[in-house]
């Protein structure tokens, strides 16, 4: 098969550390607010422009995988935007109030497994700002895939951003600004 035909078949896998992105946007609006239990463990106001991120991913090719990892019990207000953009929701119940990294670990395992199973995945987009994603960045790039990272300016580790093939700040996405157009359809 000629290389051009092969490249046309390359698809995109989009993985969201959804709460990480949402928390970063909350912190930009009101520093220190998201970490307080009285704010974190209640229904969350939509801040994430879901469509802007899906459009970014689609700019690299057809989106074949679109998964978001979160404890969805507090994010029901995103329902319509997530359904409209065909986001597969993976429910994660943290084992305690201070538990973290559950979404990071599951996301990394799924991304690694998917690039091994699906050779048509050419670009992987990971939404989140944690340096915890650096090992999976190495695996994705070693497999010959392009890695695009997306995170907020204040909450993104510079080490994670530089480990990606390319990195975009959420605030710079077309139509996306903290609070404006959030969860638009």
N, C-alpha and C positions, 0 to 999 in steps of 0.2 A: 504494500500500500504506500503510495507517495506520502511524503512527510506532511504536505499541506492538508491532505485529507485526514491524516491522523490528528493533526492539530485542531481541525474543525470539530472533531469528536470529543475534545477535552471538556470536561464538565467541572463545576465548582461544588465544593462541599463547604457549607456555612455552619459554623458552630458558635453558639452564643453562651457566654457566661453571663446570663441575663441579669442576675441580681448584682453582679459586679458593675456592669454598665449603669444600671439604675442607681446604685449606691453612689457611684462617682458623680452622677448628675445631681443627686440630692446634696452631696457634700459641696458642690459648686454653689448651689443656691444658699445653703445654710451650713457652714463648716461645723463638723462634729455632730450634726443632727441625726444622721442615719444610724450611727452606732448605738444610740440610746434605745433600750428595749421598748420604751413607750412609743417610739417612732417606727422602729424596725419591724416589730411584730404586730402590725396592724395593716389594714388595706392601704395599698400604696397608690398615690396619684400617678397617672401616666406621664412620664417625662421623656421616654425613649421614642424617637421617630423610627418605628419599625420599618416602614416602607423605604426610607432613605437608605437604610443598611442593606435591605434586600436588593434595591436598585444598584447599589455599589457592587455587591456580589455578582449580580447579573451582568454587569459591565465586563466581567472577565469570562463569561460564557454561561451556558445554561446551568441553572442551579439544580443539582441532582439530589443533594442532601441539605436539609435546612432544619437543624435541631437546636433547641434552646433548653438549657439546664437551669433549674431553679426550684425553690420551694414555692409552688404556684398558689398556695392557699392565700397569699397576700397580694397577688398580682392579677386578680380577676378583671380589673378595669382595663387590662390590655387585651381581653378576649377577642373583640372584633378585629383589631389590627393584626393580631397573630393569626387568626383564622383566614382573613383576607389575603395574607401573605404566605399561606401554606407552611407555617412553622410547626414542626413536630415538637411537642412539649414533653420533656422528660422531667418527671416529678422526683425531687430529691427531698427526703425528710431528714433534716440534720439530727444527729443523735443528742444534741444538747444546745442550749442557748448560745454558747460560745463556739460551737462547732464551725469549722470552716474547711475549705478545700475540697469538700465533697463534689461540688460541681466541676472544679478544676481536674480532679482525678478522673472522673467519669468521662469528661470531655476529651481529655488526653488519650485515654484508653480507646474510646470510640474513633477518634481521628486516626490513631495509629493502625487500628484494625481496618478501618475503611480504606486507607491508602494501600494497604496490603491486599485487600480483597477486590478493589475496584480500580483497574488500571486506567479507566477513562477519566478518573479524577486528576485534573492537571493543576488546579488551583485550590488551595485551602484558605478559607477566611476564618479567623478566630477573633471573636469579639470579647475583649476583656483586657485588663491592664496589668495582670499579675506577672511577676517574674517566674512564677510557678510554671508558666508555659514555655520557658526556654528549652527544656529537654525535648518537648514534642516539636519545637521549631527545628531543632537539629535533626530529628528523625524525618520530618516532612521534607526538609531540604535535601537530606541524604538520599531520599527516595526519588529525587529528581523533580519534585513538585514545587510550585511557587507558593509561598506563604504570605498572605496579606493579613496584617494585624490592624485592629481598630480598638481604640480606647479613648478615655477622656484625658484632657490635658493634665489635670491635677492628680488623677489617680493612677496614671500609667507609669510603670517602671521603665526607666530609660533603657535598661538592659533588655527588657522584653521587646521594646520598640526597635532596637538596633539588631536584634536576632532575627527579625522578619526580613523577607525579601523586599517588602515595602510596608510602610505603616501609614495609616490615616488617623488623624484625630477626629473623633466623632463630631466635634463642634464645627469642623470644616466641611462636612458633607453637605452637598447641595440640599437646601431646604431644611437642614437640621440646625437647630439652635436650642440651647437649654430651655426647655419648656415650650418653645414655639413649634407648633405642628406635631406635638407629641402624639404618638399612637395614631397618626392620621391614616385614613384609608385610601 
